[in-house]
Amino acid sequence: MKRSRWIVAVGSLFLFYSFNLALGQAANPPKKTPELLNQGKKVYEQNCSPCHGAKGDGKGPAGVVLKPPPNDFNNPLTEWPKTKGDPNKIFEVITKGVPNSAMVKWDQLSEKERWALVYTVLGFATTKGPPKKK
């Protein structure tokens, strides 16, 4: 009886882990470090800035002609259309792309590189300030 519970528990963990991988989510995102951010900046400049722009504003040389336009990462996280700034959802978008858009999948990048990009694009976001007084 104890052995069957152990088998069920281990099997459940395996299924949960497999399900996360199938969704494009890493089981354990790496810790955000200066080295990872540097890596993310390099990968962003090489692969993302042509569409999203060097400043993350969606106004890269290729991005200005795309329909729908690339996401403006300078917007507050709550205004990000697909992810609302959720790191796991950002990772999924990078991994799988966005149907009916120019955002292709970047699953050829290593998992670490994709997480580096997550942290990099999150760094572009602004916070919404308090409403202006009249």
C-alpha positions in Angstrom: 0.0 0.0 0.0 2.8 2.5 0.9 4.7 1.6 -2.3 1.7 2.3 -4.5 1.2 5.8 -2.9 4.9 6.5 -3.5 4.5 5.5 -7.1 1.5 7.7 -7.5 3.3 10.6 -5.9 6.4 10.3 -8.1 4.2 9.8 -11.2 2.2 12.9 -10.3 5.4 15.0 -10.0 6.7 13.7 -13.3 3.4 14.6 -15.0 3.4 18.0 -13.5 7.0 18.6 -14.6 6.2 17.3 -18.1 3.1 19.5 -18.3 5.1 22.6 -17.5 7.7 21.7 -20.1 4.9 21.1 -22.7 3.6 24.6 -22.0 7.0 26.0 -22.6 7.6 26.9 -19.0 10.8 26.0 -17.2 10.3 24.1 -14.0 12.9 26.3 -12.2 13.6 29.8 -13.7 17.2 30.8 -13.0 18.0 33.4 -10.5 18.2 37.0 -11.9 21.8 37.9 -11.8 23.9 40.6 -13.4 25.5 38.0 -15.6 22.1 36.7 -16.8 21.0 40.3 -17.4 24.1 40.9 -19.5 23.4 37.8 -21.5 19.7 38.9 -22.0 20.8 42.3 -23.2 23.1 40.7 -25.8 20.4 38.2 -27.0 17.8 41.0 -27.1 20.1 43.3 -29.2 20.8 40.5 -31.7 17.3 39.0 -32.0 14.6 41.3 -30.6 15.7 44.9 -31.2 15.0 44.8 -35.0 11.3 44.6 -34.2 10.9 45.8 -30.6 13.6 48.6 -30.8 16.7 49.2 -28.8 14.6 50.9 -26.1 11.9 48.2 -26.1 9.3 50.6 -27.4 8.2 48.5 -30.4 9.7 50.9 -32.9 12.6 48.9 -34.3 13.4 49.3 -38.0 11.4 46.2 -38.9 8.8 46.7 -36.2 7.4 50.0 -37.6 5.8 48.1 -40.6 4.5 45.1 -38.7 0.7 44.5 -38.2 0.0 44.0 -35.4 2.9 46.1 -34.1 5.4 44.6 -31.7 4.7 44.9 -28.0 5.9 48.1 -26.4 7.8 46.9 -23.3 7.9 50.4 -21.9 4.2 50.2 -21.0 3.2 49.3 -17.4 3.2 45.5 -17.0 -0.6 45.4 -16.5 -1.0 46.8 -20.0 1.1 44.1 -21.7 -1.5 42.4 -24.0 -0.6 38.7 -23.8 1.2 38.4 -20.5 0.3 41.2 -18.2 4.0 41.0 -17.2 3.8 37.5 -15.8 7.3 36.1 -16.2 6.1 32.5 -17.0 3.8 33.9 -19.7 6.6 36.0 -21.2 8.7 32.9 -21.3 5.9 31.0 -23.0 5.5 33.8 -25.6 9.3 33.8 -26.3 9.3 30.0 -26.6 6.1 29.5 -28.7 5.6 32.8 -30.4 2.3 34.5 -31.0 -0.1 33.2 -33.7 -1.2 35.6 -36.4 1.7 38.0 -35.6 5.3 38.4 -36.6 6.4 37.1 -33.1 8.0 33.8 -34.0 9.0 31.2 -31.6 12.5 31.4 -30.2 12.7 27.8 -28.9 16.1 27.5 -30.6 17.5 29.7 -27.9 18.6 27.8 -24.7 16.2 27.9 -21.8 18.7 30.1 -19.9 18.8 32.6 -22.9 15.0 32.7 -22.9 14.9 33.5 -19.2 17.6 36.1 -19.7 15.2 37.7 -22.3 12.3 37.6 -19.8 14.3 39.5 -17.2 15.6 41.9 -19.9 12.2 42.9 -21.3 10.7 43.2 -17.8 13.4 45.8 -17.2 11.9 48.0 -19.9 8.6 48.3 -18.1 7.5 51.5 -16.5 5.4 51.7 -13.4 2.2 53.6 -13.5 2.4 56.7 -11.3 -0.4 58.0 -9.2 -3.2 59.9 -11.0 -2.4 63.6 -11.7 -4.1 66.1 -9.5 -6.3 68.7 -11.2 
